[in-house]
Amino acid sequence: MLELSAVNAFYGRIQALKDVSIRVSAGEIITLIGANGAGKTTTLMSVSGIVRPASGAIMFEDRNLNEVEPDQIVAAGISHVPEGRRIFPYLTVQENLDLGAYLRRDRAAVRTDLDYVFELFPILSQRRHQPGGTLSGGEQQMLAISRALMARPRLLLLDEPSLGLAPLIVQQIFEILGQINRENGTTIFLVEQNAYMALRVAHRGYVMENGSIVLTDDSTVLLENEQVKSAYLGV
């Protein structure tokens, strides 16, 4: 479904990605783990068209995304939940969700999807008329995920969904990500510093250091890898 081939990206003269190659098959949950500043966020922003690769190719279902505008990438079936949630704080929960479906014209299906995200996160239904900025951090993360789902993506990009959240909320978020994948077949590309939670929910994982992929394997194998344990699992 998604393939990054030898992708290089820069911020000015600083190289953020170095020959990054990642494959994501339809129906998978893939995680990219690594330390702060490793290039994980840049990888997702390159897929969603926010950062343009200097070289290499990003292919989504046989379409090269290198020069495609972000709104067209969303229309093609990719939704991005950014680091820090980035909801619209002065708009209500309902208005945030409506914006997620902005490019869609299938109104009946939009209503069905709205009911679905309210089933996933019932608290959002209770808060639907509140400004997004009045929600707790966990509720804002739920809203950010739900807003992305309202575009009905085939590929969901998530950047640090556990950031700043209490452990019980993190557990709930990751359980729901697994549910979304199982129930809808939604492919998920997850960037996460909580390596243990990410590898538990993912099928396969990639490890990134200093802009390069240094290790990849099935998640069950990476959970037992001594290098991963020492660097990312605190074991």
HULIN-V220810 format. One record per residue. RES is the residue in three letters. PHI is phi in whole degrees, -180 to 180 (NA if undefined). PSI is psi in degrees with one decimal (* if undefined). Layout:
BEGIN
RES_PHI_PSI, RES_PHI_PSI
END
This chain:
BEGIN
MET_NA_-53.1, LEU_-123_134.2, GLU_-142_122.4, LEU_-99_127.1, SER_-122_110.8, ALA_49_49.3, VAL_-81_129.4, ASN_-119_137.3, ALA_-142_148.7, PHE_-132_151.9, TYR_-114_100.4, GLY_65_-122.9, ARG_-94_-3.0, ILE_-90_122.2, GLN_-84_121.1, ALA_-96_-34.6, LEU_-124_136.0, LYS_-127_99.6, ASP_51_48.8, VAL_-79_125.2, SER_-126_123.3, ILE_-142_138.2, ARG_-121_133.2, VAL_-126_116.4, SER_-89_154.6, ALA_-58_133.7, GLY_88_-4.3, GLU_-87_158.5, ILE_-111_117.7, ILE_-113_138.0, THR_-120_145.3, LEU_-118_115.2, ILE_-115_159.5, GLY_164_171.7, ALA_-74_168.1, ASN_-56_136.2, GLY_81_6.7, ALA_-74_-22.2, GLY_116_9.2, LYS_-65_-49.1, THR_-63_-39.5, THR_-61_-35.5, THR_-61_-48.4, LEU_-66_-40.5, MET_-67_-27.9, SER_-69_-39.6, VAL_-65_-40.0, SER_-87_4.5, GLY_87_6.7, ILE_-80_-36.8, VAL_-112_130.3, ARG_-93_126.8, PRO_-63_142.3, ALA_-77_-29.9, SER_-160_171.2, GLY_89_-177.5, ALA_-137_144.3, ILE_-120_110.7, MET_-109_131.1, PHE_-125_111.8, GLU_49_50.8, ASP_70_12.1, ARG_-111_128.9, ASN_-79_121.4, LEU_-93_0.7, ASN_-55_-36.7, GLU_-115_14.4, VAL_-88_137.2, GLU_-71_151.1, PRO_-55_-40.2, ASP_-66_-32.9, GLN_-75_-28.2, ILE_-68_-40.0, VAL_-62_-45.2, ALA_-62_-28.3, ALA_-75_-15.5, GLY_121_19.4, ILE_-119_126.9, SER_-119_144.0, HIS_-121_121.4, VAL_-98_104.9, PRO_-77_162.1, GLU_-60_137.5, GLY_81_6.2, ARG_76_-51.6, ARG_55_40.0, ILE_-73_170.7, PHE_-92_105.7, PRO_-69_-25.9, TYR_-95_-4.6, LEU_-95_152.4, THR_-71_167.8, VAL_-56_-46.3, GLN_-61_-42.3, GLU_-68_-37.7, ASN_-59_-43.4, LEU_-68_-38.5, ASP_-60_-38.3, LEU_-66_-32.5, GLY_-61_-29.7, ALA_-100_16.8, TYR_-57_-37.8, LEU_-83_-6.1, ARG_-89_150.5, ARG_-121_-2.0, ASP_-89_79.8, ARG_-60_-38.9, ALA_-65_-41.4, ALA_-68_-32.8, VAL_-62_-43.2, ARG_-63_-38.6, THR_-63_-42.8, ASP_-68_-33.6, LEU_-64_-43.7, ASP_-61_-37.8, TYR_-66_-44.9, VAL_-69_-29.7, PHE_-71_-28.4, GLU_-71_-40.8, LEU_-64_-43.1, PHE_-129_79.2, PRO_-57_-28.1, ILE_-62_-29.6, LEU_-69_-34.2, SER_-63_-40.5, GLN_-68_-28.3, ARG_-102_12.2, ARG_-59_-24.9, HIS_-100_3.2, GLN_-87_146.8, PRO_-61_141.5, GLY_-58_-32.2, GLY_-70_-13.2, THR_-90_-4.4, LEU_-78_157.6, SER_-69_168.6, GLY_-59_-42.8, GLY_-65_-41.2, GLU_-66_-36.6, GLN_-65_-37.4, GLN_-66_-39.4, MET_-61_-40.7, LEU_-66_-41.6, ALA_-62_-42.0, ILE_-66_-44.2, SER_-64_-40.9, ARG_-58_-42.6, ALA_-65_-38.5, LEU_-67_-26.3, MET_-66_-16.0, ALA_-82_-2.8, ARG_52_60.5, PRO_-75_152.2, ARG_-90_-24.0, LEU_-128_124.2, LEU_-111_121.3, LEU_-99_129.0, LEU_-128_127.9, ASP_-113_107.3, GLU_54_56.8, PRO_-66_-17.5, SER_-91_-2.8, LEU_-59_121.0, GLY_75_12.3, LEU_-104_153.2, ALA_-67_150.6, PRO_-54_-39.8, LEU_-66_-37.6, ILE_-69_-40.0, VAL_-59_-46.0, GLN_-58_-43.9, GLN_-64_-43.7, ILE_-60_-46.3, PHE_-69_-34.9, GLU_-63_-39.5, ILE_-71_-35.0, LEU_-60_-42.9, GLY_-63_-38.4, GLN_-64_-43.6, ILE_-60_-42.3, ASN_-65_-44.1, ARG_-71_-45.6, GLU_-75_-38.1, ASN_-108_-10.2, GLY_70_17.0, THR_-67_126.9, THR_-78_138.0, ILE_-127_129.5, PHE_-115_108.9, LEU_-112_122.3, VAL_-101_129.7, GLU_-159_136.3, GLN_-85_-23.0, ASN_-78_82.1, ALA_-62_-37.1, TYR_-63_-49.8, MET_-64_-40.2, ALA_-64_-45.3, LEU_-70_-27.1, ARG_-69_-34.9, VAL_-90_-23.4, ALA_-85_158.5, HIS_-85_-42.3, ARG_-136_159.9, GLY_-138_154.9, TYR_-124_142.5, VAL_-112_128.5, MET_-116_134.6, GLU_-136_128.2, ASN_50_42.4, GLY_84_1.9, SER_-123_147.6, ILE_-81_121.9, VAL_-110_-13.0, LEU_-162_141.6, THR_-149_144.1, ASP_-174_176.5, ASP_-60_147.8, SER_-62_-37.3, THR_-63_-34.9, VAL_-72_-42.8, LEU_-65_-32.7, LEU_-64_-24.6, GLU_-102_-1.4, ASN_-73_128.6, GLU_-64_-37.1, GLN_-64_-43.6, VAL_-68_-43.0, LYS_-57_-46.4, SER_-69_-42.5, ALA_-85_-32.7, TYR_-127_-16.4, LEU_-107_-4.7, GLY_66_30.4, VAL_-108_*
END
